[in-house]
Amino acid sequence: MDAEYEKICLYCEHAAPSYDSERMLCELRGVVSSGHKCKKFIYDPLKRVPRVPKKPAHDEMPQI
């Protein structure tokens, strides 16, 4: 596994988003904050939002 992510409920397999963006619905703990940490954390790669790659500057574009 990659260690680039934080072990918080936002990326956990047991948690689901709620109506409030700051809260998560955890199968094990109930309603918790999205930054909550517990020992039952299981990373879910589908919940991670990938970084948007930087676009190269116009000068760096190859000429066709």
Residue, then its C-alpha position, 0 to 999 in steps of 0.5 A: m500500500d502507498a503511504e501518501y494518504e492519511k489514515i482518517c475516516l475520509y478514506c476508510e472502507h467502513a465510512a460513508p459520507s453524510y449530509d454534512s461534508e465534515r461528518m462521516l457515517c461509520e459502520l463501527r462508530g456511528v457519526v464521526s468527523s471526517g478526520h477521525k482516526c481509529k484502529k479499525f481503519i481499512y484503506d479504500p482507494l476508491k474514496r481518494v481524489p487524485r491530484v490534478p497534474k499540472k499543465p505544462a507551460h505553453d513554451e514547453m509544449p512540443q511543436i507538431 
